[in-house]
Amino acid sequence: MDAIQGNFGGSGFVSGLISSLIATGIQGLGELGGAFQSIDASQGIGILTNFGDRNSDLLKAVMIASGGLSGGISATIAGGKFIDGFKQGLITSGLNHVAHMVSAEITGIINSRDSLREQGVDPDQVAPSDQTTIDKLKSNRILSPLFEKAGNPGVKFEEMKGGVQGRTVNDYYNKTSSLSLNSKVQHTYYKLFSYLGHELIHVIDVVSGTSLNLYNQFVSEGYSAGNAQFKMEKWMEMNAYQWNMNNTPTSTFYYKLNQNTMLFNGVQK
């Protein structure tokens, strides 16, 4: 704000500059703390997510708080008031940095919902549990490439218990999967889009051999067969929920991603 008023050397300008640098540094630190996100099926090579991916809300809070504190301290050093620098730092870190992170999530939601509107359906309309719905989702511009990578698996509606929205039955060794959606629950097209995308990521991991490669890698690292299986399954959930966070983010998916990440990292040899 000082810069807008022409006061480039004022404490407000200094606090804004410092808080912006600190917030950028905190965002950079969020890229540390890697954990498996995906595996190259041909080579069994792990690709890492970072701390920020798995703890986006916490990272945003830390960025805002650190920006405010650093702004207040730098304003005091420059001869201004701590509270003024603190407010300037909050504004700078909040609007300039966190807003960019939130906009990425909003972009994912808008893109997914627009992909359904392009097919002539209201994303919030309840979808019939029949083949017409499956055919429509198969031709969706976002889901269609996933179907192709998954080997165009069959999809069916069937009754499921326990609040399950969808499931895959996997044969890791023969690299085959079947995919089902719960017919007992009324879903909107957008929710079915989200659940189907999640399950398709599972199928891709199986038919590509990624899940089997990952299991073998964990066994070679000294994990028991049971723990290697469990760790592989937690990774598969992490991978699928990461797709949800990129395309249909919700607080539930965020929680599930973090829950499975903790379980994945907690498996003992």
C-alpha positions in Angstrom: 0.0 0.0 0.0 2.9 2.3 0.8 4.2 1.7 -2.7 0.9 2.8 -4.2 1.1 6.0 -2.2 4.6 6.6 -3.4 6.3 5.8 -0.1 8.7 3.1 -1.3 11.0 3.4 1.7 8.3 3.4 4.4 7.9 0.8 7.1 4.7 -0.4 5.4 6.6 -1.1 2.2 9.4 -2.8 4.0 7.0 -5.0 6.1 5.1 -6.0 2.9 8.3 -6.9 1.1 9.7 -8.9 4.0 6.4 -10.7 4.7 6.1 -11.6 1.0 9.6 -13.1 1.0 8.9 -15.0 4.2 5.6 -16.4 2.9 7.4 -17.4 -0.3 10.0 -19.2 1.8 7.3 -21.0 3.9 5.6 -22.1 0.7 9.0 -23.4 -0.5 9.4 -25.3 2.8 6.0 -26.9 2.0 7.8 -28.7 -0.8 9.8 -30.7 1.7 8.8 -33.9 3.5 8.3 -36.2 0.5 6.2 -39.3 0.4 5.1 -41.6 -2.5 2.6 -40.2 -4.9 2.9 -42.4 -7.9 5.2 -45.1 -9.3 6.7 -45.5 -12.8 5.2 -48.9 -13.7 8.1 -49.8 -16.0 10.9 -49.0 -13.5 9.2 -49.0 -10.1 10.4 -45.5 -9.4 8.6 -43.4 -6.7 7.4 -39.9 -7.4 7.0 -37.8 -4.2 4.3 -35.6 -2.9 5.4 -32.9 -0.5 4.3 -31.6 2.9 2.2 -28.9 1.3 0.3 -31.3 -0.9 -0.7 -33.3 2.1 -1.3 -30.5 4.5 -2.5 -27.6 2.4 -4.8 -26.0 5.0 -2.0 -26.1 7.6 0.5 -24.6 5.1 -1.9 -21.8 4.3 -2.3 -20.9 8.0 1.4 -21.0 8.6 2.0 -18.8 5.6 -0.5 -16.2 6.8 0.8 -16.2 10.4 4.4 -16.1 9.5 3.7 -13.3 7.0 2.0 -11.3 9.7 4.7 -11.8 12.3 7.6 -11.0 10.0 5.7 -7.9 8.7 5.3 -6.6 12.3 8.9 -7.3 13.2 10.3 -5.7 10.0 8.1 -2.7 10.4 9.4 -2.2 14.0 13.0 -2.4 12.7 12.2 0.1 10.0 10.9 2.6 12.6 7.2 1.9 12.3 4.5 0.2 14.5 4.4 -3.5 15.0 0.6 -3.7 14.6 0.7 -1.8 11.3 3.4 -4.1 9.9 1.5 -7.1 11.2 -1.7 -6.1 9.4 0.3 -5.3 6.3 2.0 -8.8 6.5 -1.3 -10.5 6.9 -2.7 -8.8 3.8 0.4 -9.5 1.7 0.7 -13.2 2.7 -3.0 -13.8 2.6 -4.0 -12.2 -0.6 -0.8 -12.6 -2.6 0.2 -16.2 -1.7 -2.6 -18.2 -0.2 -5.1 -16.9 -2.8 -3.0 -18.4 -5.5 -3.2 -21.8 -3.8 -6.9 -21.6 -3.2 -7.5 -20.6 -6.8 -5.9 -23.8 -8.0 -8.5 -25.8 -6.1 -11.4 -23.6 -7.4 -10.0 -24.1 -11.0 -10.2 -27.9 -10.6 -13.8 -27.7 -9.5 -14.9 -25.3 -12.3 -13.1 -27.4 -14.9 -14.8 -30.6 -13.7 -18.3 -29.1 -13.5 -17.8 -27.4 -16.9 -16.9 -30.8 -18.5 -20.3 -32.1 -17.4 -22.1 -29.0 -18.7 -20.4 -29.5 -22.0 -22.3 -32.8 -22.2 -25.6 -31.1 -21.7 -26.1 -32.2 -18.1 -26.5 -30.2 -14.9 -23.7 -31.3 -12.5 -26.1 -31.1 -9.6 -28.9 -33.1 -11.3 -29.5 -36.6 -9.8 -28.2 -39.2 -12.3 -30.2 -42.3 -13.0 -28.4 -45.5 -11.9 -28.3 -47.1 -15.4 -26.2 -47.6 -18.4 -27.1 -44.2 -19.9 -25.3 -42.5 -17.1 -22.3 -44.7 -17.4 -22.1 -44.1 -21.1 -22.3 -40.3 -20.6 -19.5 -40.4 -18.0 -17.3 -42.6 -20.2 -17.4 -39.9 -22.9 -16.6 -37.0 -20.5 -13.5 -35.2 -21.7 -11.7 -35.6 -18.3 -12.8 -39.2 -17.6 -12.4 -40.5 -21.1 -8.6 -40.5 -21.0 -8.7 -42.3 -17.7 -11.0 -45.0 -19.2 -8.5 -45.4 -22.0 -5.5 -45.7 -19.6 -7.5 -48.2 -17.5 -8.1 -50.4 -20.6 -11.8 -49.4 -20.9 -13.1 -51.5 -18.0 -16.7 -52.4 -17.6 -18.7 -50.3 -15.1 -21.9 -51.4 -13.4 -24.3 -50.2 -10.7 -24.9 -52.6 -7.8 -26.2 -52.4 -4.2 -23.5 -51.8 -1.7 -23.6 -51.7 2.1 -21.9 -49.4 4.6 -22.1 -46.1 2.7 -19.6 -47.3 0.1 -19.9 -45.1 -3.0 -17.9 -47.3 -5.4 -15.3 -50.1 -5.5 -12.9 -52.0 -7.6 -12.2 -55.7 -7.3 -8.6 -56.1 -8.2 -6.4 -59.0 -9.4 -3.0 -57.5 -8.9 -1.1 -60.5 -10.4 -3.2 -60.8 -13.6 -3.6 -57.0 -13.7 -7.4 -56.9 -14.1 -10.1 -55.0 -12.3 -13.8 -54.7 -12.2 -15.5 -51.4 -11.3 -18.9 -50.9 -9.6 -20.9 -47.9 -8.3 -23.5 -48.0 -5.5 -27.0 -48.1 -6.9 -28.7 -47.7 -3.4 -27.6 -44.0 -3.1 -28.9 -41.2 -5.3 -26.0 -39.3 -6.8 -25.6 -36.2 -8.8 -23.6 -36.3 -12.0 -20.8 -34.3 -10.3 -20.6 -36.8 -7.4 -20.6 -39.8 -9.7 -17.9 -38.0 -11.8 -15.8 -37.7 -8.6 -16.3 -41.3 -7.4 -15.7 -42.8 -10.9 -12.5 -40.8 -11.3 -11.3 -42.1 -8.0 -12.0 -45.7 -8.9 -10.5 -45.4 -12.3 -7.2 -44.3 -10.8 -7.3 -47.6 -8.8 -7.9 -49.6 -12.0 -5.0 -47.7 -13.8 -2.7 -48.6 -11.0 -3.6 -52.3 -11.3 -3.7 -52.8 -15.0 -0.5 -50.8 -15.6 1.3 -53.1 -13.1 2.1 -50.1 -10.9 0.5 -51.7 -7.8 2.3 -55.0 -8.3 5.7 -53.2 -8.9 5.1 -51.3 -5.7 4.3 -54.4 -3.7 7.4 -56.1 -5.0 9.5 -53.0 -4.2 8.3 -53.0 -0.5 9.0 -56.7 -0.2 12.5 -56.2 -1.5 12.9 -53.4 1.1 12.2 -55.9 3.9 8.5 -55.5 4.6 6.5 -58.7 5.3 4.0 -59.8 2.6 1.1 -58.5 4.7 2.6 -55.2 5.4 3.8 -54.7 1.9 0.2 -55.4 0.7 -1.2 -52.9 3.3 1.4 -50.2 2.4 0.7 -50.7 -1.3 -3.1 -50.4 -0.8 -2.6 -47.2 1.3 -0.5 -45.8 -1.5 -3.3 -46.6 -4.0 -5.7 -44.7 -1.9 -3.3 -41.7 -1.6 -3.0 -41.7 -5.4 -6.8 -41.8 -6.0 -7.5 -39.1 -3.3 -4.9 -36.9 -4.8 -6.8 -37.1 -8.1 -9.9 -36.0 -6.2 -8.1 -33.1 -4.6 -6.9 -32.0 -8.1 -10.3 -32.3 -9.7 -13.1 -32.4 -7.1 -11.6 -31.2 -3.8 -13.5 -31.4 -0.6 -12.5 -31.4 3.1 -13.5 -35.1 3.2 -11.0 -36.0 0.4 -8.4 -33.8 2.1 -8.9 -35.7 5.4 -8.8 -39.1 3.6 -5.6 -38.2 1.7 -3.9 -37.3 5.0 -5.3 -40.3 6.8 -4.0 -42.7 4.2 -0.6 -40.9 4.1 -0.2 -41.3 7.8 -1.1 -45.0 7.5 1.3 -45.4 4.6 4.2 -43.8 6.5 3.4 -45.7 9.7 3.8 -49.3 8.3 6.7 -51.0 10.1 9.1 -53.6 8.5 
